[in-house]
Amino acid sequence: MNAPADLPLAVAPAFEPGVFYGMPGAEYYRVRALSASGAKKILKSPLHYLFNIMNPSEPSAVMQFGTVVHCGVLEPDCFGERVALAPPLDKRTKEGKLLWADFGATNAGKIIMSPDDYERARACIAAVRAHPGAAKLLDGGERELSLFWRDAKHNVPCKCRDDIYSHGGVTDLKTCQDASPEGFGRQIANMGYHIAASHYWSGHEHAMGESPRFFAFIAVEYDPPHAVACYALPSNAILAGAHLMNKALERYAEALAAGEFKGYPDTIETIELPRWATSFPA
């Protein structure tokens, strides 16, 4: 699949390497550069990456809930501008439909939450603020720090946006089902958080000229009792992520150079089954 002339990113702001404080999120997302989320798409195939760029999906309810918690913890002054509590209306009645339409128009662009979800989000926010380890990671520093750089090896534009940059390290805030070491460790591997961590690490080395002191997570469970845990990612996980990130950068560089974002190989390949499918019982 070739990149069409009307690719949305083609009209994005010009790429400018550097560190940007206070850049609005909407502006950051419009800059054409490889992000951690884009890298995970391109690891499947460049075609999947391009399709996602051209056809962005609507955020799921879980993603929106995470965004609300993220805003409440990191940007509390903007919470009222971005989140609205749905009023108790009966939308089956004519009056209820009219009031709901008026409410929607008044709160256009905001994330509208049911009373139950709103209270759960507020409880998550309060739990994070009350956790001593999280409080230390949140203390001081910068929120939503935007970094742009050209990868030294592949010479492609890259970007990342720190949730928190404090004490010389990067911290990512995550909502999750299970914040235990075992449960959140599985989520890191399944969601490719270690790939993102290596990308952020490289971003700081390129744009700021130094390696972060650490990469950490604040994990908060979205269901009661909203337990919170903080974890520093070990070096072997970051190295494993860097291996995959390098593969993503290579594919991105090749796709840009060819002007073509291909899917799976055109050749006939031999497929391997998972080990469990080919093991014989004793």
matplotlib code that plots the C-alpha trace (Angstrom):
import matplotlib.pyplot as plt

x = [0.0, 1.5, 1.2, -1.5, -1.1, -3.9, -2.4, -3.5, 0.0, 1.2, -0.4, 1.0, 3.3, 6.9, 9.1, 11.5, 13.9, 14.0, 12.4, 9.1, 7.5, 3.8, 3.1, -0.7, -1.5, -3.4, -0.3, 2.0, -0.2, -0.3, 3.5, 4.7, 7.1, 7.3, 5.9, 5.9, 2.3, 3.1, 6.2, 4.0, 1.7, 4.6, 6.0, 2.9, 3.4, 3.9, 0.5, -1.1, 0.7, -0.5, -4.0, -4.1, -2.9, -5.4, -8.3, -7.8, -10.1, -12.4, -11.0, -12.5, -14.3, -11.2, -9.0, -11.3, -11.3, -7.5, -7.5, -9.7, -7.5, -4.5, -5.9, -7.0, -3.6, -1.3, -3.4, -6.0, -6.5, -7.8, -10.2, -13.3, -12.5, -12.1, -14.5, -18.2, -20.5, -23.6, -26.8, -29.5, -31.8, -34.4, -33.5, -36.6, -38.8, -39.1, -38.0, -35.0, -33.9, -34.0, -32.1, -29.5, -29.0, -28.5, -26.1, -24.2, -23.9, -22.7, -20.1, -19.0, -15.5, -15.5, -15.4, -18.9, -18.9, -21.7, -22.0, -20.5, -17.5, -17.0, -16.8, -14.5, -12.1, -12.1, -11.3, -8.4, -7.1, -7.3, -5.6, -2.7, -2.3, -2.4, 0.3, 3.8, 5.8, 3.6, 3.7, 7.5, 7.5, 4.9, 6.8, 8.2, 9.4, 7.5, 4.2, 3.5, 7.0, 7.3, 10.5, 11.3, 14.5, 16.0, 17.2, 21.0, 21.0, 18.0, 17.7, 13.9, 11.9, 10.7, 8.7, 7.6, 5.6, 6.6, 3.8, 6.1, 9.8, 11.1, 14.2, 16.0, 13.7, 10.6, 7.3, 4.3, 0.9, -1.2, -4.7, -4.9, -6.9, -4.2, -1.3, 0.4, 3.9, 2.8, -0.3, 1.3, 4.4, 2.2, 0.5, 3.9, 4.8, 1.4, 1.0, 4.6, 5.2, 8.9, 9.1, 7.7, 10.2, 13.1, 11.8, 11.4, 14.9, 16.3, 14.4, 16.0, 19.4, 18.9, 17.0, 18.4, 21.9, 21.6, 20.1, 17.2, 18.0, 15.1, 11.9, 9.0, 5.3, 2.5, -0.1, -3.6, -6.4, -9.5, -11.8, -12.1, -10.2, -8.1, -4.8, -1.7, 1.9, 5.0, 7.6, 11.0, 11.6, 14.8, 17.6, 17.0, 13.4, 14.5, 17.1, 14.5, 12.3, 15.2, 15.7, 12.0, 12.1, 15.2, 13.2, 10.3, 12.7, 14.2, 10.8, 9.7, 12.9, 12.4, 8.8, 9.5, 12.4, 10.3, 7.1, 5.3, 3.9, 3.6, 1.8, 3.0, 5.7, 4.7, 6.5, 5.3, 6.6, 6.9, 4.8, 5.7, 3.1, 3.3, 5.4, 2.4, 0.7, 3.5, 4.4, 3.5, 2.1, 4.3]
y = [0.0, 3.3, 6.4, 8.6, 12.3, 13.0, 11.1, 13.2, 13.4, 15.1, 18.3, 18.0, 20.7, 20.7, 18.3, 20.2, 18.3, 19.5, 19.4, 21.3, 22.3, 22.9, 21.8, 21.0, 17.4, 18.0, 19.7, 16.9, 14.2, 16.0, 16.0, 13.4, 11.1, 7.6, 7.2, 4.2, 3.3, 3.6, 1.4, -1.4, -1.1, -1.3, -4.3, -6.1, -4.6, -1.2, -1.6, -1.9, 1.2, 3.2, 1.9, 3.0, 6.5, 6.9, 5.3, 6.2, 4.2, 5.7, 5.2, 2.3, 2.8, 1.5, 3.9, 6.9, 5.9, 5.9, 9.3, 10.7, 9.3, 10.6, 14.0, 14.1, 13.0, 14.9, 17.9, 18.5, 22.1, 20.9, 18.2, 20.3, 21.3, 17.7, 15.6, 16.0, 14.1, 12.8, 14.1, 11.7, 12.0, 9.6, 9.6, 7.7, 10.7, 13.7, 16.1, 13.8, 13.6, 17.4, 17.9, 15.3, 17.0, 20.4, 18.8, 17.2, 20.5, 22.3, 19.7, 19.0, 17.5, 16.4, 12.8, 12.3, 9.8, 7.9, 8.6, 5.2, 5.6, 9.2, 8.0, 5.2, 7.6, 10.0, 7.1, 6.1, 9.6, 9.9, 6.5, 7.5, 10.8, 9.0, 6.5, 7.4, 6.0, 7.6, 10.9, 10.8, 10.2, 12.9, 15.4, 18.3, 17.8, 18.3, 16.9, 16.1, 16.8, 16.5, 15.3, 15.1, 13.7, 12.0, 8.5, 8.4, 4.9, 5.1, 8.9, 8.9, 11.4, 10.2, 11.5, 10.7, 12.5, 11.9, 11.6, 12.7, 13.7, 14.1, 13.3, 12.7, 9.8, 9.1, 7.8, 6.4, 6.4, 3.3, 2.1, -1.7, -4.6, -6.1, -4.0, -6.9, -7.7, -10.8, -9.2, -5.9, -7.7, -9.6, -6.4, -4.8, -7.8, -8.1, -4.4, -3.8, -1.2, -2.2, -1.2, 2.2, 2.5, 1.9, 4.5, 7.1, 6.2, 6.8, 10.0, 11.4, 10.4, 12.1, 15.2, 15.8, 14.4, 12.0, 8.7, 8.8, 7.7, 5.3, 4.4, 3.7, 3.0, 4.1, 1.3, 1.8, -0.7, 0.7, -1.5, -1.2, -1.2, 0.8, -0.6, 1.3, 0.0, 1.6, -0.3, 0.6, -1.3, -3.3, -2.9, -6.3, -5.3, -2.0, -3.9, -6.4, -3.5, -1.8, -4.8, -4.7, -0.9, -1.1, -3.5, -1.0, 1.9, -0.2, -1.0, 2.6, 3.8, 1.3, 2.2, 6.0, 5.4, 3.3, 5.3, 2.1, 0.5, -3.2, -5.9, -9.4, -11.0, -11.7, -15.0, -18.3, -18.8, -21.8, -21.2, -22.3, -23.4, -22.5, -24.9, -26.2, -27.2, -29.5, -31.1, -34.7, -35.9, -38.2]
z = [0.0, -1.1, 1.1, -0.6, -1.2, 1.2, 4.2, 7.2, 8.5, 5.3, 6.5, 10.0, 11.5, 10.4, 12.4, 14.7, 17.0, 20.6, 24.0, 24.3, 27.6, 27.8, 24.3, 23.9, 23.4, 20.1, 18.6, 19.7, 18.2, 14.8, 14.4, 11.9, 13.7, 15.0, 18.5, 20.8, 19.9, 16.2, 16.7, 18.1, 15.1, 12.6, 14.4, 13.1, 9.6, 8.0, 6.4, 9.8, 10.9, 7.9, 8.2, 11.8, 10.9, 8.2, 10.1, 13.8, 16.0, 18.7, 22.2, 24.1, 27.4, 29.2, 27.4, 28.1, 31.8, 31.8, 30.2, 32.9, 35.7, 33.8, 33.6, 37.3, 38.5, 36.2, 35.0, 37.7, 36.7, 33.3, 34.7, 34.5, 30.9, 29.8, 31.9, 32.5, 34.8, 33.1, 34.7, 36.0, 33.0, 31.6, 27.9, 27.0, 27.6, 25.3, 28.0, 28.9, 25.2, 24.9, 28.2, 27.1, 23.7, 25.5, 27.9, 25.0, 23.2, 26.3, 26.9, 23.4, 23.2, 26.8, 28.1, 29.5, 32.4, 34.2, 37.9, 38.7, 36.4, 37.6, 41.2, 40.3, 38.4, 41.4, 43.7, 41.5, 41.5, 45.2, 45.7, 43.5, 45.4, 48.8, 47.8, 49.3, 46.4, 43.8, 45.6, 45.5, 41.7, 41.2, 43.3, 41.2, 37.7, 34.4, 33.3, 29.6, 28.4, 24.6, 23.0, 19.2, 17.7, 14.7, 15.4, 15.0, 13.4, 11.0, 10.6, 11.0, 13.0, 16.4, 19.3, 22.8, 25.5, 29.1, 31.6, 34.4, 34.2, 37.7, 39.7, 36.4, 35.5, 33.5, 35.0, 33.2, 34.9, 34.0, 35.0, 35.1, 36.3, 38.4, 39.9, 41.6, 40.5, 38.6, 37.1, 36.1, 34.8, 32.4, 31.3, 30.6, 28.4, 26.7, 26.0, 25.0, 27.7, 27.7, 24.0, 24.8, 27.7, 25.4, 23.0, 25.8, 27.0, 23.5, 23.2, 26.3, 25.1, 21.7, 22.8, 26.2, 25.8, 28.8, 29.8, 32.3, 35.8, 35.7, 34.0, 36.4, 36.4, 38.7, 38.4, 39.8, 39.7, 38.1, 40.3, 44.1, 46.3, 43.7, 45.0, 43.8, 43.2, 41.8, 39.8, 38.2, 35.0, 35.1, 32.5, 30.9, 30.1, 28.5, 26.5, 25.3, 24.3, 22.5, 20.3, 19.2, 18.9, 16.6, 14.3, 14.2, 13.4, 10.6, 9.1, 9.4, 7.6, 4.8, 4.3, 4.2, 1.8, -0.5, -0.1, 0.4, 3.5, 2.9, 4.9, 5.4, 3.1, -0.5, -0.4, 0.8, 4.3, 6.7, 9.8, 13.3, 15.8, 19.5, 21.4, 23.4, 20.1, 19.0, 22.3, 23.0, 26.3, 28.3]

ax = plt.figure().add_subplot(projection="3d")
ax.plot(x, y, z, "-o")
ax.set_aspect("equal")
plt.show()
